[in-house]
């Protein structure tokens, strides 16, 4: 996840699209991001995860 207060650079988009890593790029404004906001999240990698509380 990348969060920017104002914008992102073309280099950031190019890295997400052309890097050899498995990167999914979705660009949302803060207002759009708020529609997905919930009280908690469970980020995971493989078999491991963590329960975290949303900051706002």
PDB file with SEQRES, HELIX, SHEET and CRYST1 records, atoms N, CA, C and O in Angstrom:
SEQRES   1 A   56  UNK UNK UNK UNK UNK UNK UNK UNK UNK UNK UNK UNK UNK          
SEQRES   2 A   56  UNK UNK UNK UNK UNK UNK UNK UNK UNK UNK UNK UNK UNK          
SEQRES   3 A   56  UNK UNK UNK UNK UNK UNK UNK UNK UNK UNK UNK UNK UNK          
SEQRES   4 A   56  UNK UNK UNK UNK UNK UNK UNK UNK UNK UNK UNK UNK UNK          
SEQRES   5 A   56  UNK UNK UNK UNK                                              
HELIX    1 AA1 UNK A   10  UNK A   18  1                                   9    
HELIX    2 AA2 UNK A   30  UNK A   34  1                                   5    
SHEET    1 AA1 2 UNK A  40  UNK A  45  0                                        
SHEET    2 AA1 2 UNK A  48  UNK A  53 -1                                        
CRYST1    1.000    1.000    1.000  90.00  90.00  90.00 P 1           1          
ATOM      1  N   UNK A   1       0.850  -1.167   0.000  1.00  0.00           N  
ATOM      2  CA  UNK A   1       0.000   0.000   0.000  1.00  0.00           C  
ATOM      3  C   UNK A   1       0.892   1.225   0.000  1.00  0.00           C  
ATOM      4  O   UNK A   1       1.860   1.303   0.757  1.00  0.00           O  
ATOM      5  N   UNK A   2       0.564   2.166  -0.842  1.00  0.00           N  
ATOM      6  CA  UNK A   2       1.265   3.441  -0.869  1.00  0.00           C  
ATOM      7  C   UNK A   2       0.225   4.530  -0.692  1.00  0.00           C  
ATOM      8  O   UNK A   2      -0.782   4.557  -1.400  1.00  0.00           O  
ATOM      9  N   UNK A   3       0.466   5.426   0.250  1.00  0.00           N  
ATOM     10  CA  UNK A   3      -0.442   6.539   0.498  1.00  0.00           C  
ATOM     11  C   UNK A   3       0.329   7.835   0.305  1.00  0.00           C  
ATOM     12  O   UNK A   3       1.414   8.014   0.859  1.00  0.00           O  
ATOM     13  N   UNK A   4      -0.243   8.736  -0.486  1.00  0.00           N  
ATOM     14  CA  UNK A   4       0.386  10.033  -0.730  1.00  0.00           C  
ATOM     15  C   UNK A   4      -0.625  11.132  -0.451  1.00  0.00           C  
ATOM     16  O   UNK A   4      -1.801  11.002  -0.791  1.00  0.00           O  
ATOM     17  N   UNK A   5      -0.170  12.208   0.166  1.00  0.00           N  
ATOM     18  CA  UNK A   5      -1.078  13.303   0.486  1.00  0.00           C  
ATOM     19  C   UNK A   5      -1.528  14.065  -0.745  1.00  0.00           C  
ATOM     20  O   UNK A   5      -2.666  14.531  -0.802  1.00  0.00           O  
ATOM     21  N   UNK A   6      -0.653  14.199  -1.732  1.00  0.00           N  
ATOM     22  CA  UNK A   6      -1.015  14.999  -2.892  1.00  0.00           C  
ATOM     23  C   UNK A   6      -1.090  14.203  -4.185  1.00  0.00           C  
ATOM     24  O   UNK A   6      -2.088  14.274  -4.902  1.00  0.00           O  
ATOM     25  N   UNK A   7      -0.066  13.463  -4.480  1.00  0.00           N  
ATOM     26  CA  UNK A   7      -0.054  12.748  -5.766  1.00  0.00           C  
ATOM     27  C   UNK A   7       1.032  11.699  -5.738  1.00  0.00           C  
ATOM     28  O   UNK A   7       1.697  11.502  -4.721  1.00  0.00           O  
ATOM     29  N   UNK A   8       1.204  11.038  -6.843  1.00  0.00           N  
ATOM     30  CA  UNK A   8       2.252  10.046  -6.998  1.00  0.00           C  
ATOM     31  C   UNK A   8       3.058  10.424  -8.220  1.00  0.00           C  
ATOM     32  O   UNK A   8       2.573  11.141  -9.095  1.00  0.00           O  
ATOM     33  N   UNK A   9       4.278   9.947  -8.283  1.00  0.00           N  
ATOM     34  CA  UNK A   9       5.140  10.290  -9.415  1.00  0.00           C  
ATOM     35  C   UNK A   9       4.974   9.266 -10.535  1.00  0.00           C  
ATOM     36  O   UNK A   9       4.572   8.130 -10.282  1.00  0.00           O  
ATOM     37  N   UNK A  10       5.273   9.652 -11.746  1.00  0.00           N  
ATOM     38  CA  UNK A  10       5.266   8.680 -12.839  1.00  0.00           C  
ATOM     39  C   UNK A  10       6.217   7.513 -12.566  1.00  0.00           C  
ATOM     40  O   UNK A  10       5.957   6.388 -12.992  1.00  0.00           O  
ATOM     41  N   UNK A  11       7.313   7.777 -11.861  1.00  0.00           N  
ATOM     42  CA  UNK A  11       8.258   6.705 -11.539  1.00  0.00           C  
ATOM     43  C   UNK A  11       7.604   5.643 -10.649  1.00  0.00           C  
ATOM     44  O   UNK A  11       7.884   4.455 -10.807  1.00  0.00           O  
ATOM     45  N   UNK A  12       6.746   6.051  -9.723  1.00  0.00           N  
ATOM     46  CA  UNK A  12       6.052   5.097  -8.854  1.00  0.00           C  
ATOM     47  C   UNK A  12       5.122   4.201  -9.670  1.00  0.00           C  
ATOM     48  O   UNK A  12       5.073   2.991  -9.449  1.00  0.00           O  
ATOM     49  N   UNK A  13       4.401   4.780 -10.592  1.00  0.00           N  
ATOM     50  CA  UNK A  13       3.505   3.995 -11.453  1.00  0.00           C  
ATOM     51  C   UNK A  13       4.318   3.050 -12.333  1.00  0.00           C  
ATOM     52  O   UNK A  13       3.965   1.879 -12.471  1.00  0.00           O  
ATOM     53  N   UNK A  14       5.396   3.542 -12.925  1.00  0.00           N  
ATOM     54  CA  UNK A  14       6.244   2.696 -13.770  1.00  0.00           C  
ATOM     55  C   UNK A  14       6.818   1.527 -12.976  1.00  0.00           C  
ATOM     56  O   UNK A  14       6.879   0.405 -13.477  1.00  0.00           O  
ATOM     57  N   UNK A  15       7.239   1.790 -11.735  1.00  0.00           N  
ATOM     58  CA  UNK A  15       7.790   0.696 -10.933  1.00  0.00           C  
ATOM     59  C   UNK A  15       6.722  -0.350 -10.646  1.00  0.00           C  
ATOM     60  O   UNK A  15       6.998  -1.548 -10.711  1.00  0.00           O  
ATOM     61  N   UNK A  16       5.520   0.081 -10.335  1.00  0.00           N  
ATOM     62  CA  UNK A  16       4.444  -0.873 -10.052  1.00  0.00           C  
ATOM     63  C   UNK A  16       4.093  -1.704 -11.284  1.00  0.00           C  
ATOM     64  O   UNK A  16       3.847  -2.905 -11.175  1.00  0.00           O  
ATOM     65  N   UNK A  17       4.071  -1.071 -12.442  1.00  0.00           N  
ATOM     66  CA  UNK A  17       3.696  -1.787 -13.660  1.00  0.00           C  
ATOM     67  C   UNK A  17       4.818  -2.666 -14.216  1.00  0.00           C  
ATOM     68  O   UNK A  17       4.570  -3.775 -14.690  1.00  0.00           O  
ATOM     69  N   UNK A  18       6.047  -2.164 -14.155  1.00  0.00           N  
ATOM     70  CA  UNK A  18       7.125  -2.841 -14.875  1.00  0.00           C  
ATOM     71  C   UNK A  18       8.107  -3.593 -13.997  1.00  0.00           C  
ATOM     72  O   UNK A  18       8.978  -4.285 -14.525  1.00  0.00           O  
ATOM     73  N   UNK A  19       8.006  -3.487 -12.679  1.00  0.00           N  
ATOM     74  CA  UNK A  19       8.899  -4.231 -11.800  1.00  0.00           C  
ATOM     75  C   UNK A  19       8.587  -5.718 -11.934  1.00  0.00           C  
ATOM     76  O   UNK A  19       7.463  -6.090 -12.272  1.00  0.00           O  
ATOM     77  N   UNK A  20       9.573  -6.564 -11.670  1.00  0.00           N  
ATOM     78  CA  UNK A  20       9.350  -8.006 -11.817  1.00  0.00           C  
ATOM     79  C   UNK A  20       8.669  -8.614 -10.588  1.00  0.00           C  
ATOM     80  O   UNK A  20       8.504  -9.832 -10.520  1.00  0.00           O  
ATOM     81  N   UNK A  21       8.273  -7.789  -9.622  1.00  0.00           N  
ATOM     82  CA  UNK A  21       7.533  -8.266  -8.462  1.00  0.00           C  
ATOM     83  C   UNK A  21       6.054  -8.372  -8.801  1.00  0.00           C  
ATOM     84  O   UNK A  21       5.585  -7.753  -9.755  1.00  0.00           O  
ATOM     85  N   UNK A  22       5.330  -9.146  -8.031  1.00  0.00           N  
ATOM     86  CA  UNK A  22       3.890  -9.302  -8.235  1.00  0.00           C  
ATOM     87  C   UNK A  22       3.177  -8.159  -7.520  1.00  0.00           C  
ATOM     88  O   UNK A  22       2.790  -8.299  -6.360  1.00  0.00           O  
ATOM     89  N   UNK A  23       3.002  -7.026  -8.207  1.00  0.00           N  
ATOM     90  CA  UNK A  23       2.416  -5.819  -7.618  1.00  0.00           C  
ATOM     91  C   UNK A  23       1.068  -5.546  -8.267  1.00  0.00           C  
ATOM     92  O   UNK A  23       0.944  -5.572  -9.491  1.00  0.00           O  
ATOM     93  N   UNK A  24       0.056  -5.283  -7.443  1.00  0.00           N  
ATOM     94  CA  UNK A  24      -1.256  -4.866  -7.932  1.00  0.00           C  
ATOM     95  C   UNK A  24      -1.386  -3.386  -7.620  1.00  0.00           C  
ATOM     96  O   UNK A  24      -1.196  -2.978  -6.475  1.00  0.00           O  
ATOM     97  N   UNK A  25      -1.704  -2.580  -8.617  1.00  0.00           N  
ATOM     98  CA  UNK A  25      -1.779  -1.134  -8.443  1.00  0.00           C  
ATOM     99  C   UNK A  25      -3.213  -0.661  -8.616  1.00  0.00           C  
ATOM    100  O   UNK A  25      -3.804  -0.817  -9.685  1.00  0.00           O  
ATOM    101  N   UNK A  26      -3.766  -0.082  -7.560  1.00  0.00           N  
ATOM    102  CA  UNK A  26      -5.048   0.609  -7.609  1.00  0.00           C  
ATOM    103  C   UNK A  26      -4.803   2.025  -7.105  1.00  0.00           C  
ATOM    104  O   UNK A  26      -4.210   2.208  -6.042  1.00  0.00           O  
ATOM    105  N   UNK A  27      -5.246   3.017  -7.847  1.00  0.00           N  
ATOM    106  CA  UNK A  27      -5.058   4.402  -7.449  1.00  0.00           C  
ATOM    107  C   UNK A  27      -6.404   4.939  -6.968  1.00  0.00           C  
ATOM    108  O   UNK A  27      -7.375   4.974  -7.724  1.00  0.00           O  
ATOM    109  N   UNK A  28      -6.450   5.355  -5.705  1.00  0.00           N  
ATOM    110  CA  UNK A  28      -7.670   5.888  -5.110  1.00  0.00           C  
ATOM    111  C   UNK A  28      -7.382   7.220  -4.449  1.00  0.00           C  
ATOM    112  O   UNK A  28      -6.290   7.433  -3.921  1.00  0.00           O  
ATOM    113  N   UNK A  29      -8.349   8.115  -4.477  1.00  0.00           N  
ATOM    114  CA  UNK A  29      -8.236   9.341  -3.686  1.00  0.00           C  
ATOM    115  C   UNK A  29      -8.560   8.995  -2.235  1.00  0.00           C  
ATOM    116  O   UNK A  29      -9.087   7.916  -1.965  1.00  0.00           O  
ATOM    117  N   UNK A  30      -8.254   9.888  -1.301  1.00  0.00           N  
ATOM    118  CA  UNK A  30      -8.584   9.623   0.099  1.00  0.00           C  
ATOM    119  C   UNK A  30     -10.084   9.471   0.292  1.00  0.00           C  
ATOM    120  O   UNK A  30     -10.519   8.656   1.106  1.00  0.00           O  
ATOM    121  N   UNK A  31     -10.881  10.238  -0.438  1.00  0.00           N  
ATOM    122  CA  UNK A  31     -12.337  10.104  -0.331  1.00  0.00           C  
ATOM    123  C   UNK A  31     -12.793   8.724  -0.804  1.00  0.00           C  
ATOM    124  O   UNK A  31     -13.667   8.120  -0.183  1.00  0.00           O  
ATOM    125  N   UNK A  32     -12.215   8.222  -1.889  1.00  0.00           N  
ATOM    126  CA  UNK A  32     -12.560   6.889  -2.370  1.00  0.00           C  
ATOM    127  C   UNK A  32     -12.103   5.814  -1.382  1.00  0.00           C  
ATOM    128  O   UNK A  32     -12.794   4.818  -1.172  1.00  0.00           O  
ATOM    129  N   UNK A  33     -10.934   6.027  -0.780  1.00  0.00           N  
ATOM    130  CA  UNK A  33     -10.414   5.065   0.181  1.00  0.00           C  
ATOM    131  C   UNK A  33     -11.320   4.954   1.405  1.00  0.00           C  
ATOM    132  O   UNK A  33     -11.444   3.874   1.981  1.00  0.00           O  
ATOM    133  N   UNK A  34     -11.951   6.046   1.807  1.00  0.00           N  
ATOM    134  CA  UNK A  34     -12.830   6.030   2.976  1.00  0.00           C  
ATOM    135  C   UNK A  34     -14.019   5.088   2.789  1.00  0.00           C  
ATOM    136  O   UNK A  34     -14.557   4.577   3.771  1.00  0.00           O  
ATOM    137  N   UNK A  35     -14.434   4.852   1.549  1.00  0.00           N  
ATOM    138  CA  UNK A  35     -15.563   3.944   1.333  1.00  0.00           C  
ATOM    139  C   UNK A  35     -15.204   2.499   1.679  1.00  0.00           C  
ATOM    140  O   UNK A  35     -16.091   1.677   1.910  1.00  0.00           O  
ATOM    141  N   UNK A  36     -13.916   2.191   1.715  1.00  0.00           N  
ATOM    142  CA  UNK A  36     -13.460   0.843   2.060  1.00  0.00           C  
ATOM    143  C   UNK A  36     -13.053   0.730   3.524  1.00  0.00           C  
ATOM    144  O   UNK A  36     -12.622  -0.334   3.970  1.00  0.00           O  
ATOM    145  N   UNK A  37     -13.186   1.813   4.266  1.00  0.00           N  
ATOM    146  CA  UNK A  37     -12.735   1.847   5.651  1.00  0.00           C  
ATOM    147  C   UNK A  37     -13.592   0.961   6.536  1.00  0.00           C  
ATOM    148  O   UNK A  37     -14.815   0.940   6.397  1.00  0.00           O  
ATOM    149  N   UNK A  38     -12.973   0.245   7.427  1.00  0.00           N  
ATOM    150  CA  UNK A  38     -13.656  -0.583   8.405  1.00  0.00           C  
ATOM    151  C   UNK A  38     -12.928  -0.482   9.731  1.00  0.00           C  
ATOM    152  O   UNK A  38     -11.878   0.156   9.810  1.00  0.00           O  
ATOM    153  N   UNK A  39     -13.464  -1.098  10.773  1.00  0.00           N  
ATOM    154  CA  UNK A  39     -12.840  -0.969  12.090  1.00  0.00           C  
ATOM    155  C   UNK A  39     -11.541  -1.763  12.240  1.00  0.00           C  
ATOM    156  O   UNK A  39     -10.709  -1.420  13.079  1.00  0.00           O  
ATOM    157  N   UNK A  40     -11.354  -2.814  11.445  1.00  0.00           N  
ATOM    158  CA  UNK A  40     -10.147  -3.631  11.552  1.00  0.00           C  
ATOM    159  C   UNK A  40      -9.738  -4.160  10.187  1.00  0.00           C  
ATOM    160  O   UNK A  40     -10.476  -4.055   9.207  1.00  0.00           O  
ATOM    161  N   UNK A  41      -8.548  -4.730  10.154  1.00  0.00           N  
ATOM    162  CA  UNK A  41      -8.046  -5.362   8.927  1.00  0.00           C  
ATOM    163  C   UNK A  41      -7.201  -6.564   9.311  1.00  0.00           C  
ATOM    164  O   UNK A  41      -6.659  -6.632  10.414  1.00  0.00           O  
ATOM    165  N   UNK A  42      -7.096  -7.506   8.392  1.00  0.00           N  
ATOM    166  CA  UNK A  42      -6.240  -8.666   8.604  1.00  0.00           C  
ATOM    167  C   UNK A  42      -5.306  -8.797   7.399  1.00  0.00           C  
ATOM    168  O   UNK A  42      -5.591  -9.559   6.475  1.00  0.00           O  
ATOM    169  N   UNK A  43      -4.190  -8.054   7.406  1.00  0.00           N  
ATOM    170  CA  UNK A  43      -3.221  -8.242   6.325  1.00  0.00           C  
ATOM    171  C   UNK A  43      -2.525  -9.586   6.523  1.00  0.00           C  
ATOM    172  O   UNK A  43      -2.278 -10.010   7.652  1.00  0.00           O  
ATOM    173  N   UNK A  44      -2.218 -10.238   5.428  1.00  0.00           N  
ATOM    174  CA  UNK A  44      -1.612 -11.558   5.544  1.00  0.00           C  
ATOM    175  C   UNK A  44      -0.572 -11.772   4.462  1.00  0.00           C  
ATOM    176  O   UNK A  44      -0.570 -11.104   3.428  1.00  0.00           O  
ATOM    177  N   UNK A  45       0.303 -12.713   4.725  1.00  0.00           N  
ATOM    178  CA  UNK A  45       1.293 -13.160   3.758  1.00  0.00           C  
ATOM    179  C   UNK A  45       1.461 -14.658   3.963  1.00  0.00           C  
ATOM    180  O   UNK A  45       1.948 -15.090   5.007  1.00  0.00           O  
ATOM    181  N   UNK A  46       1.065 -15.448   2.982  1.00  0.00           N  
ATOM    182  CA  UNK A  46       1.125 -16.900   3.127  1.00  0.00           C  
ATOM    183  C   UNK A  46       0.192 -17.362   4.222  1.00  0.00           C  
ATOM    184  O   UNK A  46      -1.007 -17.088   4.176  1.00  0.00           O  
ATOM    185  N   UNK A  47       0.728 -18.059   5.204  1.00  0.00           N  
ATOM    186  CA  UNK A  47      -0.076 -18.558   6.314  1.00  0.00           C  
ATOM    187  C   UNK A  47      -0.097 -17.627   7.524  1.00  0.00           C  
ATOM    188  O   UNK A  47      -0.741 -17.935   8.527  1.00  0.00           O  
ATOM    189  N   UNK A  48       0.596 -16.500   7.443  1.00  0.00           N  
ATOM    190  CA  UNK A  48       0.705 -15.577   8.581  1.00  0.00           C  
ATOM    191  C   UNK A  48      -0.172 -14.353   8.362  1.00  0.00           C  
ATOM    192  O   UNK A  48      -0.296 -13.868   7.238  1.00  0.00           O  
ATOM    193  N   UNK A  49      -0.779 -13.850   9.434  1.00  0.00           N  
ATOM    194  CA  UNK A  49      -1.600 -12.664   9.361  1.00  0.00           C  
ATOM    195  C   UNK A  49      -1.531 -11.895  10.664  1.00  0.00           C  
ATOM    196  O   UNK A  49      -1.022 -12.401  11.664  1.00  0.00           O  
ATOM    197  N   UNK A  50      -2.039 -10.678  10.655  1.00  0.00           N  
ATOM    198  CA  UNK A  50      -2.074  -9.850  11.859  1.00  0.00           C  
ATOM    199  C   UNK A  50      -3.391  -9.102  11.902  1.00  0.00           C  
ATOM    200  O   UNK A  50      -3.844  -8.589  10.878  1.00  0.00           O  
ATOM    201  N   UNK A  51      -4.009  -9.031  13.061  1.00  0.00           N  
ATOM    202  CA  UNK A  51      -5.256  -8.299  13.261  1.00  0.00           C  
ATOM    203  C   UNK A  51      -4.876  -6.892  13.701  1.00  0.00           C  
ATOM    204  O   UNK A  51      -4.239  -6.725  14.741  1.00  0.00           O  
ATOM    205  N   UNK A  52      -5.254  -5.879  12.929  1.00  0.00           N  
ATOM    206  CA  UNK A  52      -4.891  -4.501  13.290  1.00  0.00           C  
ATOM    207  C   UNK A  52      -6.139  -3.620  13.264  1.00  0.00           C  
ATOM    208  O   UNK A  52      -7.107  -3.908  12.560  1.00  0.00           O  
ATOM    209  N   UNK A  53      -6.095  -2.556  14.036  1.00  0.00           N  
ATOM    210  CA  UNK A  53      -7.190  -1.594  14.114  1.00  0.00           C  
ATOM    211  C   UNK A  53      -6.898  -0.439  13.158  1.00  0.00           C  
ATOM    212  O   UNK A  53      -5.759   0.018  13.067  1.00  0.00           O  
ATOM    213  N   UNK A  54      -7.918   0.030  12.448  1.00  0.00           N  
ATOM    214  CA  UNK A  54      -7.756   1.136  11.502  1.00  0.00           C  
ATOM    215  C   UNK A  54      -7.401   2.417  12.245  1.00  0.00           C  
ATOM    216  O   UNK A  54      -7.916   2.661  13.337  1.00  0.00           O  
ATOM    217  N   UNK A  55      -6.516   3.250  11.658  1.00  0.00           N  
ATOM    218  CA  UNK A  55      -6.056   4.452  12.352  1.00  0.00           C  
ATOM    219  C   UNK A  55      -7.076   5.603  12.387  1.00  0.00           C  
ATOM    220  O   UNK A  55      -6.997   6.467  13.260  1.00  0.00           O  
ATOM    221  N   UNK A  56      -8.027   5.620  11.448  1.00  0.00           N  
ATOM    222  CA  UNK A  56      -8.976   6.740  11.477  1.00  0.00           C  
ATOM    223  C   UNK A  56     -10.381   6.300  11.192  1.00  0.00           C  
ATOM    224  O   UNK A  56     -11.295   7.125  11.181  1.00  0.00           O  
TER     225      UNK A  56                                                      
END                                                                             
